[in-house]
Amino acid sequence: MKVSIREAKNHVLFVGFNQDYGCFAVGTDTGFQIWNCDPLKERFRRDFDGGIGIVEMLFRCNILALVGGGRNPKYPLNKVMVWDDFQNKCLAELEFRSDVKGVRLRRDRIVVALENKVYVYNFADLQLIHQIETTANPKGLIALSPDSNNTVLACPGLKPGYVYVRLNDINKTTPIKAHDSALSQIALNLDGTRLATASEQGTVIRVWDTTTGEQVAKLRRGKVRAEINCLSFSKDSAWLCVSSDKGTVHVFGLNNLGKGSTEEAKTQKSRLSFMTGFLPSSLDDYVGSDFSYAQLHLGVPHSICAFGENNSVIVVTAEGSYYKYVFDEETGGEGKQAHHVLFMSQQEEQNQTLLAQQQQAGEGLAPDSDNEDNEENNNDAQDED
């Protein structure tokens, strides 16, 4: 999730999970940081003389894709830099005629979104494989399945509300009319068989079968318009979590659709279900939707969310906070906060303390003071997930 400059707090310009949701990356106006999700632990960081607006990880290895950002970008906004953190340098770059809006990686692909086009490159030699025309895509929406056995790419189509889904392994393209208004977020599950979409209205989330293009679920987030920040499937695709600018995270159960989260929700749906198909599309969406199974109330407008272990949800905010919530798989309802850390503020305090100690000792701040983490990171590159 990119953060606009005027909304940035604690120097945060970007937050995003890696492909398996085990880590998250933070882009700041002075570099980037990589954190382990659970337990929360900083793995490594790099301090630059400029801002990083996009940080895309490649699982847990030392290769990342970086794009400049903020008031003083480290790199031009129209370039994607392939960064090797073990060597502490850029290995390659991709340059475009307009600003980069989004980047996705997998071991064999680099996918880059511009305002009206998506480019697909072979990772090994950076050769252009495919390019896709899209409708206006200011958020740089792209979804790329990390499963090496199923190469699925999703991005906005040529018309607002449409999704272009490409199944590369069987050379099949499926256009999906997902919503009446422009897309706000899209996400694939880990094996690329399911696609979740949300529109600018933010009231209904739809789940699609990527092979057939058929809708398999219609999920009701709320009645009031909201900006959807993040959509994430659980590893087994049994759950979907959704964060919005209303400061809430909704958890939907996908295996037992129609059961709802509460008796009130089930009654509400059953009373109106006979009207489905006879109402305007906005009302038809409402009466034919499944309601969230569990809810988490943060009160923070900009956040991303993902599932952890044992019915937990990890939430990272653009303000630099980390939350861990747990929800009851049997009863649903309000989730319980298990952990909260203001990790950006905490890290700045630690940096100031370290700097003061080094200055007292007559030492400068070593640029590679985290060699131990860097060595660990190199080991990860040799033994990827």
Disulfide bonds with the S-S distance in Angstrom:
none
